[in-house]
Amino acid sequence: MTLMKSWVDSANSADTPFPLNNLPYGVFSTADVEPRCGVAIGDMILDMYAAEEAGLIEIGEEPVFDVPYWNDVMDLGPEAWSALRARLQQLLADGSAEQAAVAPLLMPLADAALEMPMVVSEYTDFYAGRQHAANMGAILRGSPDLPANWLHIPIGYNGRASSVVVSGTDIHRPLGQSKAPDADMPSFGPSKRLDIELELGAIVGTSSEFGQPITVDEADKMIFGYVLLNDWSARDIQGWEYQPLGPFQGKAFGTSISPWIVTSAALEPFRAPTPEREKQLLPYLNSSIDGLYDIELEVLMQPSGSDTTTSLSKTNYSRMYYSAAEQLCHHAIGGCGMNAGDLLGSGTISGPTKAEYGSMMELSWAGREPFTLEGGETRTFLEDGDTMTLRGAAKGDGFQIGFGDCVGTILPSVELP
């Protein structure tokens, strides 16, 4: 696929993450405008509330853009999603007969504050990266061998929807219990081994009925779109608490997502196959379509007070072992009802070389191998003031499908009274 031309000039640059091919969905506000739905096109935002009020957008029987979230659009289902995307491309395409009506409804992206694009119904995080799982085994257990179930099921845990925040939200260093290997008792205090996890988040757009399983192909059609996701992790707190029931406080203090929902339709040309299975999956996890996407990803760090940003890692979403549709299918297979606005984290995305590792736990090998930043500082885990940025885009012929940065800065822990 090549670049689709728009009458919005900035959308025709190879450098913009938001060409006409993309049209991601978000929520924005300005000094004069309360939070409302918007669509990114080049360096502009189309005000969807104003477009609906003007009669330029009509989907569903009732207004859907009179609220500051995209959940109502999700509820309309895939046919409505397709119709909305087609209508937006018609309005914004080069030569559109409605350019004069649409142009006043655009505002500069630089003038807007970006808000949470949806109400997160539930949040589930998976552990579906083969290389990451092997690395964690080598670090924690001295062997890259996987748990006995790993090659058979997408392993996950239910997280906290209340802790999911939009890019730009600061993250306080969490307090909690941890225990040194040679200590008799645990201690309480700020996490000393604070980490990031490079992930992609899948957003469930249509609900499934409680008690009813779904197939992988059905799950694929239920996915509304994707966001970049940073599942901040307190490795010392997690290491003390996770057996036997898994992550709890070590993960519950913050999960950041990028502000724009890139639709499944925009990513369709970039589908990629899941890897060859090391062990045959049970039939319910079979699919007739490729479930991954060719999305280039990057992790960047900027220490407090520094003008220099260091690229820590570059990898690709196609490195995953399980797709989002396989994860969603497995999530619902026992009868768990899925809701519009459910968020599924992919799990840490790491490639086979150190330059592709998606967490500091791997990059520093649990703190045993400090690494040097461009400005000369060294790191093993995050320090207060560090700003972390996740970046991602699918690259086409003269265009890219970008997500917008997923950014978070670490603040000191909150002192107890």
TORVEX-364151 format. One record per residue (C-alpha): x, y, z. Coordinates in nm, 4 decimals, always signed. Example, Ala and Ser with C-alpha at 12.3 -4.5 7.8 and 13.67 -1.06 7.14 Angstrom:
(torvex (+1.2300 -0.4500 +0.7800))
(torvex (+1.3670 -0.1060 +0.7140))
***
This chain:
(torvex (+0.0000 +0.0000 +0.0000))
(torvex (+0.1181 +0.3525 -0.0789))
(torvex (+0.0418 +0.6910 +0.0752))
(torvex (-0.3194 +0.8072 +0.0466))
(torvex (-0.3179 +1.1796 -0.0379))
(torvex (-0.5089 +1.4285 +0.1781))
(torvex (-0.5957 +1.7957 +0.1323))
(torvex (-0.4373 +1.8405 +0.4781))
(torvex (-0.0831 +1.9049 +0.3516))
(torvex (+0.0954 +1.7896 +0.6676))
(torvex (-0.0664 +1.4456 +0.6306))
(torvex (+0.1252 +1.3829 +0.3069))
(torvex (+0.4733 +1.3851 +0.4601))
(torvex (+0.6612 +1.0578 +0.4976))
(torvex (+0.7595 +1.1755 +0.8459))
(torvex (+0.4126 +1.2217 +0.9917))
(torvex (+0.2780 +0.9346 +1.2022))
(torvex (-0.0768 +1.0370 +1.1076))
(torvex (-0.1365 +1.0195 +0.7311))
(torvex (-0.4764 +0.9550 +0.5760))
(torvex (-0.3895 +0.5838 +0.5877))
(torvex (-0.3917 +0.5985 +0.9682))
(torvex (-0.6617 +0.8264 +1.1183))
(torvex (-0.6139 +0.7221 +1.4822))
(torvex (-0.8755 +0.7989 +1.7475))
(torvex (-0.8127 +1.0007 +2.0608))
(torvex (-0.9598 +1.2491 +2.3074))
(torvex (-0.8320 +1.6068 +2.3297))
(torvex (-0.8982 +1.9318 +2.5092))
(torvex (-0.7858 +2.2923 +2.4766))
(torvex (-0.8178 +2.6076 +2.6844))
(torvex (-1.1536 +2.6671 +2.5175))
(torvex (-1.2726 +2.3129 +2.4473))
(torvex (-1.3762 +2.0512 +2.7016))
(torvex (-1.2423 +1.6962 +2.6432))
(torvex (-1.3947 +1.5430 +2.3309))
(torvex (-1.3205 +1.2830 +2.0648))
(torvex (-1.0814 +1.3703 +1.7863))
(torvex (-0.9087 +1.2093 +1.4887))
(torvex (-0.5442 +1.2878 +1.4114))
(torvex (-0.4595 +1.3853 +1.0528))
(torvex (-0.1072 +1.5182 +0.9924))
(torvex (-0.0423 +1.7889 +1.2496))
(torvex (-0.4143 +1.8575 +1.3000))
(torvex (-0.7064 +1.7109 +1.4919))
(torvex (-1.0562 +1.6755 +1.3511))
(torvex (-1.3158 +1.7630 +1.6164))
(torvex (-1.5584 +1.4695 +1.5986))
(torvex (-1.8215 +1.6311 +1.8185))
(torvex (-1.8337 +1.9335 +1.5883))
(torvex (-1.8350 +1.7091 +1.2791))
(torvex (-2.1316 +1.5151 +1.4143))
(torvex (-2.3138 +1.8349 +1.5102))
(torvex (-2.2606 +1.9665 +1.1565))
(torvex (-2.4104 +1.6518 +1.0066))
(torvex (-2.0851 +1.5453 +0.8447))
(torvex (-2.0641 +1.2253 +1.0513))
(torvex (-2.3660 +1.0032 +1.1120))
(torvex (-2.3203 +0.6541 +1.2561))
(torvex (-2.5714 +0.4758 +1.4715))
(torvex (-2.9190 +0.5918 +1.5600))
(torvex (-2.8067 +0.8269 +1.8372))
(torvex (-2.5135 +1.0715 +1.8723))
(torvex (-2.1938 +0.8974 +1.9819))
(torvex (-1.9530 +1.1904 +1.9982))
(torvex (-2.1243 +1.3835 +2.2771))
(torvex (-1.9015 +1.2013 +2.5296))
(torvex (-1.5216 +1.2223 +2.5829))
(torvex (-1.4395 +0.8589 +2.5058))
(torvex (-1.4589 +0.6134 +2.2158))
(torvex (-1.6435 +0.3332 +2.3977))
(torvex (-1.9802 +0.4267 +2.2445))
(torvex (-1.8311 +0.3899 +1.8965))
(torvex (-1.6826 +0.0540 +1.9967))
(torvex (-2.0281 -0.0664 +2.1001))
(torvex (-2.1593 -0.0132 +1.7461))
(torvex (-1.9498 -0.3003 +1.6107))
(torvex (-1.7223 -0.3690 +1.3129))
(torvex (-1.9644 -0.2633 +1.0378))
(torvex (-2.0021 +0.0803 +1.1943))
(torvex (-1.6257 +0.1042 +1.2489))
(torvex (-1.5689 +0.0350 +0.8807))
(torvex (-1.8321 +0.2878 +0.7737))
(torvex (-1.6830 +0.5567 +1.0000))
(torvex (-1.3333 +0.5026 +0.8650))
(torvex (-1.4563 +0.5173 +0.5054))
(torvex (-1.6466 +0.8392 +0.5763))
(torvex (-1.3440 +1.0031 +0.7412))
(torvex (-1.1228 +0.9131 +0.4467))
(torvex (-1.3862 +1.0552 +0.2109))
(torvex (-1.3978 +1.3839 +0.4036))
(torvex (-1.0202 +1.4225 +0.4304))
(torvex (-0.9028 +1.2846 +0.0951))
(torvex (-0.7385 +1.5073 -0.1623))
(torvex (-1.0119 +1.6534 -0.3805))
(torvex (-1.2913 +1.6023 -0.1261))
(torvex (-1.6046 +1.7935 -0.2208))
(torvex (-1.6594 +1.8700 +0.1499))
(torvex (-1.3208 +2.0243 +0.2268))
(torvex (-1.4704 +2.3688 +0.2889))
(torvex (-1.7108 +2.2302 +0.5495))
(torvex (-1.4476 +2.0188 +0.7251))
(torvex (-1.1557 +2.2649 +0.7325))
(torvex (-1.3001 +2.4875 +1.0117))
(torvex (-1.3365 +2.1782 +1.2321))
(torvex (-0.9601 +2.1125 +1.2360))
(torvex (-0.7311 +2.2486 +1.5051))
(torvex (-0.3530 +2.2250 +1.5516))
(torvex (-0.2388 +1.9173 +1.7389))
(torvex (+0.0251 +2.1336 +1.9086))
(torvex (-0.2485 +2.3385 +2.0788))
(torvex (-0.4265 +2.0390 +2.2313))
(torvex (-0.3845 +1.8378 +2.5492))
(torvex (-0.4356 +1.4665 +2.4924))
(torvex (-0.6577 +1.2763 +2.7345))
(torvex (-0.7419 +0.9102 +2.7952))
(torvex (-0.8979 +0.7917 +2.4674))
(torvex (-1.1376 +0.5479 +2.6324))
(torvex (-1.2796 +0.4240 +2.9590))
(torvex (-1.0799 +0.1126 +3.0450))
(torvex (-1.3308 -0.1539 +3.1448))
(torvex (-1.0827 -0.4173 +3.2598))
(torvex (-0.7075 -0.4636 +3.2184))
(torvex (-0.5316 -0.7953 +3.1593))
(torvex (-0.1575 -0.8275 +3.1050))
(torvex (-0.0018 -1.1230 +2.9267))
(torvex (+0.3430 -1.2815 +2.9222))
(torvex (+0.3556 -1.3748 +2.5545))
(torvex (+0.7066 -1.2846 +2.4365))
(torvex (+0.9196 -1.5959 +2.3852))
(torvex (+1.2570 -1.4216 +2.4207))
(torvex (+1.1485 -1.2236 +2.7255))
(torvex (+1.0204 -1.5370 +2.8989))
(torvex (+1.3484 -1.7158 +2.8287))
(torvex (+1.5511 -1.4185 +2.9528))
(torvex (+1.3504 -1.3952 +3.2744))
(torvex (+1.3974 -1.7665 +3.3327))
(torvex (+1.7730 -1.7313 +3.2890))
(torvex (+1.7828 -1.4309 +3.5227))
(torvex (+1.5549 -1.5629 +3.7974))
(torvex (+1.6040 -1.9392 +3.7778))
(torvex (+1.9411 -1.9744 +3.6093))
(torvex (+1.7892 -2.1448 +3.3039))
(torvex (+1.6155 -2.0162 +2.9893))
(torvex (+1.3836 -2.3166 +2.9980))
(torvex (+1.0197 -2.2132 +2.9930))
(torvex (+0.7514 -2.3170 +3.2427))
(torvex (+0.5775 -2.6359 +3.1359))
(torvex (+0.2602 -2.4531 +3.0301))
(torvex (+0.4185 -2.1622 +2.8426))
(torvex (+0.4219 -2.3141 +2.4924))
(torvex (+0.0604 -2.4282 +2.5289))
(torvex (-0.1318 -2.1267 +2.6645))
(torvex (-0.1030 -1.7466 +2.6645))
(torvex (-0.0193 -1.6800 +3.0301))
(torvex (-0.1713 -1.3661 +3.1821))
(torvex (-0.2989 -1.2014 +3.4979))
(torvex (-0.5770 -0.9551 +3.5715))
(torvex (-0.4429 -0.6091 +3.6482))
(torvex (-0.5910 -0.2802 +3.7626))
(torvex (-0.7923 -0.0714 +3.5164))
(torvex (-0.7787 +0.2172 +3.7658))
(torvex (-0.4002 +0.2371 +3.7243))
(torvex (-0.4033 +0.2786 +3.3444))
(torvex (-0.3056 +0.6368 +3.2552))
(torvex (-0.2466 +0.8311 +2.9360))
(torvex (+0.0965 +0.9282 +2.8064))
(torvex (+0.2423 +1.2294 +2.9854))
(torvex (+0.1137 +1.1253 +3.3283))
(torvex (+0.3937 +1.1175 +3.5874))
(torvex (+0.4496 +0.7945 +3.7795))
(torvex (+0.5413 +0.7973 +4.1479))
(torvex (+0.7979 +0.5442 +4.2581))
(torvex (+0.5854 +0.2869 +4.4438))
(torvex (+0.6150 +0.1894 +4.8075))
(torvex (+0.5985 -0.1728 +4.9100))
(torvex (+0.7561 -0.4739 +5.0713))
(torvex (+1.0704 -0.6400 +4.9411))
(torvex (+1.3153 -0.8892 +5.0843))
(torvex (+1.6892 -0.9104 +5.0267))
(torvex (+1.8142 -1.2675 +4.9648))
(torvex (+2.0206 -1.2675 +5.2855))
(torvex (+1.7602 -1.0955 +5.5070))
(torvex (+1.5488 -1.2711 +5.7679))
(torvex (+1.2609 -1.0255 +5.7344))
(torvex (+1.1174 -0.8156 +5.4510))
(torvex (+1.1599 -0.4390 +5.4560))
(torvex (+0.9254 -0.1581 +5.3557))
(torvex (+1.0075 +0.1425 +5.1399))
(torvex (+1.0372 +0.2804 +4.7882))
(torvex (+1.1117 +0.0321 +4.5129))
(torvex (+1.4834 +0.0216 +4.4283))
(torvex (+1.4451 -0.1836 +4.1102))
(torvex (+1.1914 +0.0127 +3.9083))
(torvex (+1.1521 -0.0964 +3.5478))
(torvex (+0.9581 -0.0514 +3.2251))
(torvex (+0.8039 -0.3077 +2.9937))
(torvex (+0.7675 -0.2404 +2.6223))
(torvex (+0.4263 -0.3740 +2.5174))
(torvex (+0.1429 -0.3281 +2.2704))
(torvex (-0.2087 -0.2998 +2.4105))
(torvex (-0.5088 -0.4439 +2.2253))
(torvex (-0.8468 -0.2795 +2.2869))
(torvex (-1.1545 -0.4990 +2.2815))
(torvex (-1.4284 -0.3237 +2.0848))
(torvex (-1.7225 -0.5605 +2.1012))
(torvex (-1.8441 -0.7575 +2.4002))
(torvex (-1.8752 -1.1328 +2.4329))
(torvex (-2.1505 -1.2974 +2.6337))
(torvex (-2.0792 -1.4321 +2.9799))
(torvex (-2.0489 -1.8102 +2.9658))
(torvex (-1.9849 -1.8182 +2.5889))
(torvex (-1.6412 -1.8969 +2.4422))
(torvex (-1.5135 -1.7341 +2.1230))
(torvex (-1.2800 -1.8511 +1.8457))
(torvex (-0.9520 -1.6835 +1.7526))
(torvex (-1.1061 -1.5579 +1.4277))
(torvex (-1.4005 -1.4117 +1.6182))
(torvex (-1.1612 -1.2525 +1.8665))
(torvex (-0.9649 -1.0915 +1.5841))
(torvex (-1.2798 -0.9167 +1.4590))
(torvex (-1.3598 -0.7954 +1.8126))
(torvex (-1.0369 -0.5938 +1.8442))
(torvex (-1.1036 -0.2229 +1.7861))
(torvex (-0.7424 -0.1092 +1.7795))
(torvex (-0.4050 -0.0903 +1.9495))
(torvex (-0.1988 +0.1421 +2.1704))
(torvex (+0.1598 +0.1422 +2.2900))
(torvex (+0.1714 +0.0234 +2.6499))
(torvex (+0.4338 +0.0601 +2.9222))
(torvex (+0.3605 -0.1731 +3.2118))
(torvex (+0.5784 -0.0132 +3.4801))
(torvex (+0.7178 -0.2814 +3.7115))
(torvex (+0.8722 -0.2772 +4.0594))
(torvex (+1.0924 -0.5849 +4.0286))
(torvex (+1.1917 -0.6038 +4.3960))
(torvex (+0.8315 -0.5776 +4.5191))
(torvex (+0.7185 -0.8245 +4.2535))
(torvex (+0.9963 -1.0701 +4.3366))
(torvex (+0.8827 -1.0941 +4.6991))
(torvex (+0.5085 -1.1159 +4.6374))
(torvex (+0.4559 -1.3074 +4.3129))
(torvex (+0.4606 -1.6640 +4.4445))
(torvex (+0.2197 -1.8354 +4.4450))
(torvex (-0.0428 -1.6083 +4.2854))
(torvex (+0.1589 -1.3806 +4.0571))
(torvex (+0.1998 -1.0005 +4.0250))
(torvex (+0.0126 -0.7689 +4.2585))
(torvex (+0.1524 -0.4422 +4.3999))
(torvex (+0.4644 -0.4677 +4.1871))
(torvex (+0.2455 -0.3964 +3.8839))
(torvex (-0.0596 -0.2125 +4.0206))
(torvex (+0.0892 +0.1367 +4.0579))
(torvex (+0.0879 +0.2444 +3.6923))
(torvex (+0.0417 +0.1374 +3.3310))
(torvex (+0.0884 +0.4036 +3.0628))
(torvex (-0.0716 +0.3977 +2.7172))
(torvex (-0.0187 +0.6140 +2.4103))
(torvex (-0.2957 +0.8698 +2.3490))
(torvex (-0.4091 +0.7512 +2.0048))
(torvex (-0.5935 +0.4282 +1.9247))
(torvex (-0.4579 +0.2964 +1.5959))
(torvex (-0.7398 +0.0947 +1.4447))
(torvex (-0.7062 -0.2647 +1.3363))
(torvex (-0.8134 -0.1492 +0.9889))
(torvex (-0.5168 +0.0880 +0.9638))
(torvex (-0.2795 -0.1944 +1.0560))
(torvex (-0.4369 -0.4510 +0.8228))
(torvex (-0.1724 -0.4122 +0.5457))
(torvex (+0.0997 -0.4925 +0.7995))
(torvex (-0.0197 -0.8316 +0.9228))
(torvex (+0.2576 -1.0772 +1.0063))
(torvex (+0.2446 -1.4483 +1.0942))
(torvex (+0.2960 -1.5861 +1.4409))
(torvex (+0.6216 -1.7859 +1.4648))
(torvex (+0.6454 -2.1575 +1.3985))
(torvex (+0.5123 -2.3361 +1.7060))
(torvex (+0.7631 -2.5273 +1.9125))
(torvex (+0.4748 -2.7392 +2.0387))
(torvex (+0.1428 -2.7799 +1.8629))
(torvex (-0.1313 -2.5645 +2.0112))
(torvex (-0.4637 -2.7159 +2.1057))
(torvex (-0.7223 -2.6721 +1.8274))
(torvex (-0.9219 -2.3937 +1.9944))
(torvex (-0.6188 -2.1640 +1.9540))
(torvex (-0.5949 -2.2195 +1.5775))
(torvex (-0.6639 -1.9284 +1.3416))
(torvex (-0.7126 -1.8845 +0.9691))
(torvex (-0.5374 -1.5453 +0.9525))
(torvex (-0.2037 -1.3919 +1.0493))
(torvex (-0.2370 -1.2442 +1.3965))
(torvex (+0.0692 -1.0262 +1.4483))
(torvex (+0.1753 -0.6994 +1.2835))
(torvex (+0.5029 -0.5632 +1.1496))
(torvex (+0.5364 -0.2674 +1.3882))
(torvex (+0.8793 -0.1223 +1.4627))
(torvex (+0.9216 -0.0297 +1.8297))
(torvex (+1.1749 +0.1726 +2.0277))
(torvex (+1.2504 +0.2514 +2.3942))
(torvex (+1.4169 +0.5841 +2.4803))
(torvex (+1.5442 +0.7292 +2.8099))
(torvex (+1.6155 +1.0885 +2.9097))
(torvex (+1.7592 +1.1491 +3.2590))
(torvex (+1.6441 +1.4463 +3.4631))
(torvex (+1.8255 +1.7657 +3.3672))
(torvex (+1.9784 +1.6138 +3.0548))
(torvex (+1.9242 +1.7337 +2.6984))
(torvex (+2.0357 +1.3953 +2.5665))
(torvex (+1.8021 +1.1072 +2.4910))
(torvex (+1.9376 +0.7537 +2.4609))
(torvex (+1.7794 +0.4815 +2.2509))
(torvex (+1.7903 +0.1738 +2.4738))
(torvex (+1.6200 -0.0794 +2.2494))
(torvex (+1.4673 -0.1338 +1.9048))
(torvex (+1.2518 -0.4349 +1.8259))
(torvex (+0.9316 -0.5350 +1.6456))
(torvex (+0.5867 -0.6525 +1.7543))
(torvex (+0.6190 -0.9468 +1.5137))
(torvex (+0.8623 -1.0986 +1.7662))
(torvex (+0.5679 -1.2074 +1.9828))
(torvex (+0.4773 -1.5750 +2.0226))
(torvex (+0.1032 -1.5281 +2.0823))
(torvex (-0.1177 -1.2758 +1.9014))
(torvex (-0.3723 -1.0476 +2.0673))
(torvex (-0.6543 -1.2516 +1.9107))
(torvex (-0.5136 -1.5731 +2.0596))
(torvex (-0.4864 -1.4017 +2.3963))
(torvex (-0.8444 -1.2753 +2.3727))
(torvex (-0.9728 -1.6182 +2.2687))
(torvex (-0.7978 -1.7865 +2.5610))
(torvex (-0.9226 -1.5161 +2.7996))
(torvex (-1.2849 -1.5923 +2.7049))
(torvex (-1.2603 -1.9674 +2.6483))
(torvex (-1.3783 -2.0543 +2.9994))
(torvex (-1.6788 -1.8225 +2.9749))
(torvex (-1.5284 -1.4918 +3.0906))
(torvex (-1.7368 -1.2138 +2.9384))
(torvex (-1.5316 -0.9525 +2.7558))
(torvex (-1.6420 -0.5878 +2.7422))
(torvex (-1.5940 -0.2943 +2.5083))
(torvex (-1.2965 -0.1049 +2.6472))
(torvex (-1.1142 -0.4079 +2.7857))
(torvex (-0.7382 -0.3629 +2.7497))
(torvex (-0.5034 -0.6563 +2.6859))
(torvex (-0.1297 -0.6012 +2.7312))
(torvex (+0.0836 -0.8142 +2.5009))
(torvex (+0.3589 -0.8826 +2.7501))
(torvex (+0.7136 -0.7543 +2.7127))
(torvex (+0.8331 -0.7497 +2.3524))
(torvex (+1.1977 -0.8570 +2.3242))
(torvex (+1.4023 -0.9810 +2.0310))
(torvex (+1.6915 -1.2295 +2.0248))
(torvex (+1.9734 -0.9764 +2.0802))
(torvex (+2.0410 -0.7394 +2.3690))
(torvex (+1.9695 -0.4436 +2.1399))
(torvex (+1.6082 -0.5703 +2.1204))
(torvex (+1.5360 -0.6318 +2.4892))
(torvex (+1.2170 -0.4597 +2.6057))
(torvex (+1.2901 -0.4115 +2.9778))
(torvex (+1.5718 -0.2820 +3.1947))
(torvex (+1.5645 -0.6098 +3.3860))
(torvex (+1.6956 -0.7708 +3.0680))
(torvex (+1.9155 -0.4837 +2.9499))
(torvex (+2.1038 -0.4755 +3.2836))
(torvex (+2.0578 -0.8501 +3.3475))
(torvex (+1.8890 -0.7832 +3.6823))
(torvex (+2.1349 -0.5071 +3.7701))
(torvex (+2.4483 -0.7143 +3.7208))
(torvex (+2.5467 -0.5413 +3.3941))
(torvex (+2.5038 -0.1598 +3.4164))
(torvex (+2.4743 +0.0180 +3.0822))
(torvex (+2.5944 +0.3651 +2.9829))
(torvex (+2.3712 +0.6390 +2.8440))
(torvex (+2.4674 +0.8860 +2.5709))
(torvex (+2.5401 +1.1553 +2.8317))
(torvex (+2.7805 +0.9289 +3.0227))
(torvex (+2.5475 +0.8307 +3.3072))
(torvex (+2.4963 +0.4651 +3.3934))
(torvex (+2.1782 +0.2798 +3.4772))
(torvex (+2.0596 -0.0585 +3.5949))
(torvex (+1.7044 +0.0432 +3.6869))
(torvex (+1.5079 +0.3685 +3.6775))
(torvex (+1.6072 +0.6668 +3.8885))
(torvex (+1.3830 +0.9542 +3.9954))
(torvex (+1.3497 +1.2090 +3.7173))
(torvex (+1.4083 +0.9621 +3.4354))
(torvex (+1.1681 +1.0084 +3.1444))
(torvex (+1.0886 +0.6988 +2.9419))
(torvex (+0.9396 +0.7093 +2.5929))
(torvex (+0.7976 +0.4239 +2.3889))
(torvex (+0.7667 +0.4854 +2.0156))
(torvex (+0.6188 +0.2692 +1.7427))
(torvex (+0.5156 +0.2724 +1.3782))
(torvex (+0.4328 +0.0364 +1.0945))
(torvex (+0.6320 +0.1460 +0.7885))
(torvex (+0.4736 +0.1533 +0.4413))
(torvex (+0.5818 +0.2835 +0.1010))
(torvex (+0.6373 +0.6531 +0.1689))
(torvex (+0.4231 +0.6635 +0.4829))
(torvex (+0.3991 +0.5279 +0.8360))
(torvex (+0.1218 +0.4308 +1.0743))
(torvex (+0.2322 +0.5825 +1.4062))
(torvex (+0.0870 +0.5673 +1.7563))
(torvex (+0.2159 +0.8884 +1.9101))
(torvex (+0.4693 +0.8654 +2.1908))
(torvex (+0.3958 +0.6891 +2.5188))
(torvex (+0.5800 +0.8967 +2.7796))
(torvex (+0.6167 +0.8823 +3.1561))
(torvex (+0.8494 +1.0477 +3.4081))
(torvex (+0.9411 +0.8905 +3.7433))
(torvex (+0.8696 +1.1047 +4.0495))
(torvex (+0.9920 +1.0267 +4.4016))
(torvex (+0.7757 +0.8052 +4.6180))
(torvex (+0.5014 +0.9637 +4.8256))
(torvex (+0.5971 +0.9912 +5.1911))
(torvex (+0.3621 +0.8334 +5.4426))
(torvex (+0.2197 +1.0730 +5.7058))
***
